[in-house]
Amino acid sequence: MANRTFQYNSFASTDIAAGAQAVNRSSVAALTFFVWDILITLDDEIDLIWPPIHDRPLLLVGSELTPYFHFTPRDCYIWQVYQGVAMLVVVALTDIILLLRVNAMYNQQIVVRRTVTFLFLLEIVGMSTGLALALPGIQYDLLCVDTHVPLTIASYG
């Protein structure tokens, strides 16, 4: 009787191991496909999806419609603030998606998570600081087109 129990448990262990191996292989295959899909479609997503969200107001500033709105220098400044903050938000959201993907790829390892989170925060602080330093020094023409941009904008980029 004890011999049968041993054979049954051995058989169950073999099934469990085979099942675990199938799950692991399926997970690796799914992750590989996921990474491949990200790599081949990210450019299209950035080019096709993100611009409509951010670029709708571009119809009003810096185009042939601009003279009809009679923008003041303050309006141009507000426009620049909008553009800078909108780009900061787009970059932050993109980076958050990438952070989540990296976190998943590295099986939520704490060192990787902390490193990429630190770099993300450093990027956002750098961009915010560069934007705050550069915005007051930007000069515009009557169509709100930049005529002078201070070098501090480089830290935003």
N, C-alpha and C positions, 0 to 999 in steps of 0.2 A: 504494500500500500504506500509506503514512504517513497519507494522507487517511482511509482506512477506520479506522485505529487511533484517529485523532482523533475520528471520529464515534462509535465504540464507547465511548471514554472519556467523551465528552460525554453519551451516552445513559446510561451507568452513573452519572455524577455526578447526572443528573436523577433517576434512580431513588433514589439515596442521599438526595438532598435531600428528595424526596417522602416517603420512608420516615421520615426524621428529623422532618419536619413532622408526620406522622401520629402518631408516638410522642410528640412534644411536646404535641400537642393532646389526645391520650389521657391523658397525665399531668396536664395542667391539668384536664381533666374529672374524672378520678379524685380529684384533690386537692380540687376544688370539692365533689364529692359527699361526700367524707370530712369536710370542715369542716362542711358542712350537716348531716350525720348527727350529728356531735358536738354541734352547737348545739341541735338539736331533741331529743336524747335524754339530754343530760347531767343535766338535772333528774330525769328518771325513774330514771337510774342511781343518782344520789345518794339519792333517796327510797326506792327499792325494793331495791337491792342492798346498799348500805353498812350500813343499820341492822341487819340480821340478824347481821352479823359483829361489830358493836360492842355491840349492846344486849342480848344474851342474859343477861348477869349482872344486868341491871336488874330481873329478876324477884325477886332476893333482897334488894335494898337500896332503901329508900324506898317500899315497897309494903305491902300488908296482910300479907305474909309476913314482913316484917322483925322484928316482935316475937318470933317463934318462934326466931330465931337469937341473940338476946341479944348484939348487937354492942357492943363496948367502944369508947371514943373512939379507941383505936389502930386498931381494925378499920375505923372510919369514915375515919380518915386514910389507911389503906391503900387503901380504896375510892376515895377522892378521887385518890390517886396513880394508880391504875389508870385512872380516867376521864380524867384529864388526859393521861396518856401514850398511851392508846388514841386520843384525839382528835388528839394530835400526830402519831401514826403515820398516821391516816387523812388528815390534811391533807398530810403529807409525801408519801404515796403518790399522792394526787391531783395534787399539784404536780409530781411527777416525771413523771406521765403527760402533764400539760400542757406541761412543759418539753420532753419528747421531741417532742410535736406541734409546738410553736413552732419547735424546732430543724429539724424536717423541712420546715415551711412556709417558713422563711427559708433553705432550701438550705444548712444547716449553716454559716452565716456566723459567724465567730469572735466578732465584736463582739456580735451578738445572743446567742449562746451564753453568753459571759462575763457579759453584763449580767443575763440572766435567772437564771443560776446564782448570781451575787452576791446578787440580790434574794431568791432562794430561801433561801440560807444565812442572810441577814439575818433573814428571817421565822422560820426554825427557831430561831435563836439567841434572837430576841426572845420567841418563845413559850416556849422552855425556861426562859429567865430569869424571865419573868413567872410561870410555873408554880412554879418553885423559890422565888420570893419570896412567893407567895400561899399556898401549901399550909400552911405552919406556922401561919398566922393564921386559917385557916378554923375556925369553931366549929359544933358539931352538936347536935341534940337526940337523944332516945333512939332515934329511927328512922333516924338518920344523915342527916337532912335538914339542909341548911346553914341555920344561924341567923345567921351573920355571915361575910361574905366581905370581905377587905381590898381596897382600891382598886387594889393592885398587880396584881390579876387582869386589869385592863384591858389591860396590856401583853401578856398571854397572848392576849387576844381580838384 
